[in-house]
Amino acid sequence: MTPMKWFYSFLKKYRGHMILGLLLTTVISALSIINPYISGQIVDQVIKGENYDKLLPLVGCLMVVTVVIGVTRFFYQVVFETASQRLLYDMRDKVYRKLLEEDFSFYNKKRTGDLMSRQTGDMEAIRHFVAYVVYVSYQSILMFLFALIMIFTVNTKLALCMILVLPFTALATYRQSKEVHPAFKRNRDCFSSLNAFVQENISGNRVVKAFAKEEFEIDKFTRENDKFRAAQIDASKIWMKYVPVFEVLSYVLTILLIFYGGHMVIQNEITMGQLVTVNGYLWMLNNPLRMAGWLVNDVGNFVTSVEKIYATYSEEPQVKTPATGIIKKHLKGEIVFQNVSYRADDEDIVMDINFKVKPGQTVGIIGSTGSGKSTIMNLLCRFYDTTSGQVLVDGTDVKDMDLYHLRDNIGMAMQDVFLFSDTIEGNIAYGRPDCSFEEVKKAAVMADANHFISALPDGYDTIVGERGVGLSGGQKQRISLARALLKKPSILILDDTTSAVDMETESYIQSQLKKIEKNCTIFVIAYRISSIKDADLILVMNNGRIIEQGTHESLVAAGGYYATAFRNQYGEVPNEVLVGMEEK
Ligand SMILES: Nc1ncnc2c1ncn2[C@@H]1O[C@H](COP(=O)(O)OP(=O)(O)OP(=O)(O)O)[C@@H](O)[C@H]1O
């Protein structure tokens, strides 16, 4: 599909509106030829012919036509405005849904500010086209043609003289439209880039301040701003160049009429009234010419915006739910990784991952930073697809499962905690908005968050996220944990969820997690051995591979990477552990 066909797929729903609007525009354009004709009649019949009885009826006609034009204009503007707003609503909705369908790989590459500018500036260019440019262009062409036909009925030689400007108009329109497109593309690209820069800077303003990099960022901003200004000026230069050409052409028409029309009146080839009539049609010829430069500009802007939105819209996500995805409303939580590898950007991220987890078991994942711990969980949630091997949940490959139901069974507290601009209650209940306040509170108690939330002046009604109070890292982690717990998932993933809480809080959270263990398979990614040592299975990762797996005791006994980490974190291996191991 081409970008224009895609645009038309939205427009065709409002074909009725557009046809009605264009019909009304035709009526106005046709009515516009009446008044100059009546003006001519007033000169010839009333003034020169001294037929004063005709004055009132003719002036009455002038007034009726003017009122009808005004009323019709009101209606067609309503019709076009309604169509444009509805079309835009549909387009925004479709593009937004597509954005939600996109996978992690898409968002890894895109800048938020860039995506935002598609939904704002580019959409506005499309609305302007449907609401204004379509009918003004149509009306301009019609008025020009009608006026020309009327001048032909008055005098053929005079009309042919007026036609002389047409080839020049066509040439100027063609050349401007050729120049406008690349300039607008550059303009929109610079606007997106500036938008993305500002968005990143506002989001990262704490880092900017912490590193006292305000001046550095202002310099960067100035460069972006300069680029955008230059692109804007380049685009403006095009209309600055062509608009005067169209203006001159329109004045040429006036000069032609005064010179040649006046000559014809003197030669008695046409009457004074006919000259007044043709003069009345002159603005119907002039106006479209004056508008031409602006309209070509608007059309160029519209085409560029459609292309930009479509380029984003048409990117198909690599991870998609299969057409006949297997729907499992409630998963038991049995998980098997079979020879799983994942490669991205020509780099092996994880390799030969093999492990099995029974429903209700707890799995601890530990390993050096960047060793692939989160990636394994991303593959389980099917945020990415494995390059080879299979991830089986309850015996079914995740690639064959309905994505919505797979993820609906998973509760995840991610490493980067994101809270929405909402109340704390709203954030915790995000996965189950219909749950009761008691359930929200129970989840908060389990995550050891209830006491600090209750101590806030507005308690659970406190607004957090972008426009709310600042919470500490550990507090955010606990809200995120409560959010995951409230979902009562079959699979719970805690990715570094307790890294920012003290040992006492962590041990409380662990004791709470033990209460849900039987109904839920739990994955805990952590650096602290204390977070995972009670797990049924511990996976030790290094450089994208599982280098050791087993229980705490067996791994300590094996004396490998895990045992070293244990010794490093706890000093010498405590006696109880050694005794426990001897007994086994
Ligand atoms: N989709 C991807 N595209 C490119 N690189 C990726 C992708 N996913 C992961 N990586 C890279 O793979 C490596 C492992 O990432 P991962 O987040 O799994 O590590 P981790 O063990 O969880 O690290 P940490 O403990 O620091 O959170 C990193 O270098 C990361 O940048």
The ligand as an SDF file (V2000), in Angstrom:
LIG
                    3D

 31 33  0  0  0  0  0  0  0  0999 V2000
   17.2400   -6.6780   21.8750 N   0  0  0  0  0  0  0  0  0  0  0  0
   18.5060   -6.4160   22.1060 C   0  0  0  0  0  0  0  0  0  0  0  0
   19.2470   -5.8220   21.1820 N   0  0  0  0  0  0  0  0  0  0  0  0
   20.5500   -5.5750   21.3690 C   0  0  0  0  0  0  0  0  0  0  0  0
   21.2060   -5.8830   22.5110 N   0  0  0  0  0  0  0  0  0  0  0  0
   20.5240   -6.4790   23.4880 C   0  0  0  0  0  0  0  0  0  0  0  0
   19.1450   -6.7860   23.3510 C   0  0  0  0  0  0  0  0  0  0  0  0
   18.7230   -7.3870   24.4940 N   0  0  0  0  0  0  0  0  0  0  0  0
   19.7930   -7.4340   25.3000 C   0  0  0  0  0  0  0  0  0  0  0  0
   20.8640   -6.8900   24.7130 N   0  0  0  0  0  0  0  0  0  0  0  0
   22.2240   -6.7950   25.2650 C   0  0  0  0  0  0  0  0  0  0  0  0
   22.5130   -8.0500   25.8380 O   0  0  0  0  0  0  0  0  0  0  0  0
   23.2120   -7.9200   27.0530 C   0  0  0  0  0  0  0  0  0  0  0  0
   22.4740   -8.6110   28.1930 C   0  0  0  0  0  0  0  0  0  0  0  0
   21.3940   -7.8110   28.5700 O   0  0  0  0  0  0  0  0  0  0  0  0
   20.4860   -8.1860   29.8320 P   0  0  0  0  0  0  0  0  0  0  0  0
   19.6150   -7.0180   30.0920 O   0  0  0  0  0  0  0  0  0  0  0  0
   19.8210   -9.4730   29.5980 O   0  0  0  0  0  0  0  0  0  0  0  0
   21.5640   -8.3480   30.9710 O   0  0  0  0  0  0  0  0  0  0  0  0
   21.3680   -8.5400   32.5100 P   0  0  0  0  0  0  0  0  0  0  0  0
   22.1390   -9.7570   32.8920 O   0  0  0  0  0  0  0  0  0  0  0  0
   19.9400   -8.5240   32.9000 O   0  0  0  0  0  0  0  0  0  0  0  0
   22.1060   -7.2570   33.0350 O   0  0  0  0  0  0  0  0  0  0  0  0
   21.8870   -6.4010   34.3590 P   0  0  0  0  0  0  0  0  0  0  0  0
   22.1300   -7.3070   35.5070 O   0  0  0  0  0  0  0  0  0  0  0  0
   22.9180   -5.3440   34.2530 O   0  0  0  0  0  0  0  0  0  0  0  0
   20.4970   -5.8920   34.3010 O   0  0  0  0  0  0  0  0  0  0  0  0
   23.3960   -6.4200   27.2550 C   0  0  0  0  0  0  0  0  0  0  0  0
   24.6700   -6.0710   26.7900 O   0  0  0  0  0  0  0  0  0  0  0  0
   22.3160   -5.8040   26.4100 C   0  0  0  0  0  0  0  0  0  0  0  0
   22.6590   -4.5510   25.9390 O   0  0  0  0  0  0  0  0  0  0  0  0
  1  2  1  0
  2  3  1  0
  2  7  2  0
  3  4  2  0
  4  5  1  0
  5  6  2  0
  6  7  1  0
  6 10  1  0
  7  8  1  0
  8  9  2  0
  9 10  1  0
 10 11  1  0
 11 12  1  0
 11 30  1  0
 12 13  1  0
 13 14  1  0
 13 28  1  0
 14 15  1  0
 15 16  1  0
 16 17  2  0
 16 18  1  0
 16 19  1  0
 19 20  1  0
 20 21  2  0
 20 22  1  0
 20 23  1  0
 23 24  1  0
 24 25  2  0
 24 26  1  0
 24 27  1  0
 28 29  1  0
 28 30  1  0
 30 31  1  0
M  END
$$$$
